[in-house]
Amino acid sequence: MHKKFFPLLMSGMAAFLTFFANSGISVNSWTAFYEPDIPECLKK
């Protein structure tokens, strides 16, 4: 049973991690909805 379940679990985990990595959530914003204000000196 493990020989059939383990590859399915690993491919599902890889798909989830790929989706999460490509979602655009950066280190500075812990959730998808919070984005901190950029200081004026860094906008230039």
C-alpha positions as CSV (number, residue, x, y, z in Angstrom):
1,M,0.0,0.0,0.0
2,H,2.8,2.4,0.8
3,K,4.3,1.9,-2.6
4,K,1.2,3.3,-4.2
5,F,0.4,6.0,-1.7
6,F,3.9,7.5,-1.1
7,P,4.5,8.8,-4.7
8,L,1.0,10.3,-4.8
9,L,1.7,12.1,-1.5
10,M,5.0,13.4,-2.7
11,S,3.7,14.6,-6.0
12,G,0.8,16.4,-4.2
13,M,3.3,18.0,-1.8
14,A,5.5,19.1,-4.7
15,A,2.5,20.6,-6.5
16,F,1.5,22.5,-3.3
17,L,4.9,23.8,-2.7
18,T,5.3,24.9,-6.3
19,F,2.0,26.8,-6.1
20,F,3.0,28.4,-2.8
21,A,6.4,29.4,-4.2
22,N,4.8,31.0,-7.2
23,S,2.1,32.8,-5.3
24,G,4.1,36.0,-4.9
25,I,4.1,36.2,-1.1
26,S,7.4,37.8,-0.2
27,V,9.3,37.6,3.1
28,N,8.0,41.0,4.2
29,S,4.3,40.1,3.9
30,W,3.3,37.1,6.0
31,T,-0.2,36.9,4.4
32,A,-1.3,37.5,0.9
33,F,-3.3,40.6,1.9
34,Y,-0.8,42.6,3.9
35,E,1.8,44.7,2.1
36,P,3.8,47.2,4.1
37,D,4.2,50.8,2.9
38,I,7.4,51.5,1.0
39,P,9.3,54.5,2.3
40,E,9.6,57.5,0.0
41,C,13.4,57.3,-0.1
42,L,13.2,53.7,-1.4
43,K,10.6,54.5,-4.1
44,K,13.1,56.6,-6.1
